[in-house]
Amino acid sequence: MKTFLAYGADAREHADLAKRVAVDLQTAGIWTEVDLLGTAPLEGWRVWNDERLVAADVVLVLATAPFAKRIEVAEEKNAGRYDAKLALRALREKKRVVLVVPDDPELHPAPGFLEGRVHFTFPTQMPELTAHLQELAGDLPGGEATDGAPLVTMPAAGARRPTPDTPSTTRARRSPTPRSSAGKKSTGTTKTSSPRVDTSNVVRRYLEKVCESYEKAELDKMFVRPSGESAGRVIVDLVGHTKSLLETDRRARVLLLGDYGTGKSWFAQRLTYELAKSALAGELDAPLPVFLSLSFARGKPSLAKAIAMFLARVDVRVSEQDLIAFLKNSPKVVLILDGLDELGERIKRDAAPKFVTALNELSAATGVRSVITCRTTFFKDSVDEDQVAATEKLNLRVFDDRQIDEYLHRMPKSVREPMVDVLDKTPRLRELCRTPIHMLLAREHVAERAELGADFRLIDLYDTFVKKNLAAHATTNPGWSQKARRDFVRSIAYQMFDEGLFEMSTEALEKLLATELPAAPDAERAQASTQIVNASFFVRAGGAFRPLHFSFLEYFAAETLVEDLYQGKVDRWNRRPLYAEVFDFMIQMIQRRGVDKLPVDAIVQSEREEAPSNFLATMYRWPVPEVRPYFEKLLLNGKWPLVRAVACQGAGLYDGDRVIPSLLSAFDNEPNTVIRATLQRLLDRVRPSVTESELLSGINDRTKIPVNLVADHAEEILRTKQNGFALTAYRKALMLGDKRPSSTIAAIYLLAGVADSESYSSIQTIAQNSQLPVVRFAYEHASTIAPLPPIQQVESPS
């Protein structure tokens, strides 16, 4: 039976509800087509919907109050939006139409709309709706609710395999009576049969789609085989190496780590493609690849459910239960899971153990192999990485000169020649182009004849790329300025970043455009929506779009936050914890604009600690003399212990007499013993360079007796019982060692104070290898509040 769902794009939550209806019915074995779950067809969505409506045996209409009203208006005036006209056609032309009404009373249509029409509430009457559709299917030729519908037909979990001689059947059952204002009862029996077992044609179809999608996007034209490292040895061809691992080890679980932009997703897509090609060619050992972007898995009830829903985006229809059964009976499958850091929104590291638990449960039942990609910065250290329990850990390497030359060779000659010339003349740009994403951006930058001045920065590449894509269609909407267009795109990108959205629906975009361009005709807004989702920094998938690369969201988020900062607005700086890549973008933007107009008072007066903490983490990347006053002001006036702790580290980046008065004053007024101890070590460190007797006397007075440490003061700073963000940050800061001693000293005190036993061995190693007496003394001092393993004793610097 062919079932089609019509719905109104009134709001994002209505589209989400339509997805839930379709997916729940699919899970129940009734395949339901809806444009929200597919990939964009070549013929366009209107033609696709028209064809599905004509072919459908049953049409479901999601009857929310706004949509029902629009259908009534369309009927009365013979005009209206396309979605209302489509549903009206179904109500006029189709014999089998079922209304699905949300449980929420506020979304119920008027009683008159329901009168005489079969309807069920969702999700309360989901069992009744399912039974009714099965009954309707029993009245059709073939008598199966899923006859010809699912593209994948696999045995349900635990089902016995039927043989050709003994077909399996189930006893017919009577359907519950559906609600109908007309009071009519629908009766009948459900005729079902066990799902077919042969999946060879379906698997081939899926593999062909994988290859077709990859080749259609022409990803192979610019692909340069990445290299990497494993256990200290260099691997020239990382894709080929991983294929060999998967072919020879049925229990393989590979963890691929790489910095942002180094090509983790590129690797995952290429591996999927090459495995699919090998399987199609009939290679005996080639495992069947199943790709999943882990961003998509956020909020899904299980990993198998996420995979099943993701497969539907390439028109492979399978329920969660059937997928598990297929994996269990197909030991050659490999799950290629891209972006573990995206599952945790780059910062939520508790996502890793939860994911591993889910993967372990699935693997225990199925024995599938897996490849997991993740940003290196997502883990604090190798201990965190070990949570994944990988059989092999691989690290992506940046492009070497040979790979850069190969990438250039693949470019058209008209693009390659100026690119080679610019790279030869600009070594800084060549170094930047050692990652695929930066090579792509640099190529566009050079093609636009953009200048590379002495103050050239990475953000210039992003800026050129964005401007070019927004300018491409500017003439079609002359009333919408380039600046306004960019501000709008930046706002939706920031929303996706802030809310942790994997993608945004085109319906949600059109709703935002209606607010942005209230006077524009519907056709003009629709055109603007199409242009935005088709911009090169976005990728469209079905009725939704997502960023081509997550760094575009990070770039736009940084731009938004910096713009707010210069206007003295800090609300969004308090919204969510930020991280290294965003800080790196922000400091470049601040460098470009200058620090003289930064409203530091607004930061100091923030009622929450996130704004000043994020500000300090940004400025910490650029310890020039002009930045020092900001560290000192927050050290002396910061309301929050964490803010003062970070400001203390920032002030400790500066040598010389100028910073000493602030350190002395802060020590005298600071109530937190951990911060006071850190200040003592910083004063110890600058002592040898001090020539003024008064300052030297002040240092000696404040450092002659070590501060009596209170462990609870470390918890006061890190607040580990509320979240792990600050704890993770200091675990990473510890690894800086002698490169940033102010951070290392603070990390030693704080991690010891909160009894972070996982870090004890790292603390010992850092202190033992340090060439700085103040770091080693901090270790001995911290041992008074934590059972740190002993190292060689040192004398107090005083």
PyMOL commands that set and color helices and strands:
alter all, ss='L'
color gray80, all
select helices_A, chain A and resi 12-27+45-55+65-77+82-93+105-107+111-114+126-138+200-216+219-222+238-248+264-280+294-297+303-312+320-329+340-343+351-366+376-378+382-388+401-409+413-425+427-432+436-447+458-471+474-476+482-499+506-516+522-533+550-566+572-574+580-593+600-604+610-619+625-637+641-651+657-669+673-689+693-703+711-718+725-734+737-739+741-753+757-769+773-782
alter helices_A, ss='H'
color red, helices_A
select strands_A, chain A and resi 3-6+32-33+58-62+97-102+118-122+179-180+228-230+233-235+253-258+288-293+333-338+369-375+392-396+504-505+538-541+544-547
alter strands_A, ss='S'
color yellow, strands_A
deselect
rebuild
show_as cartoon
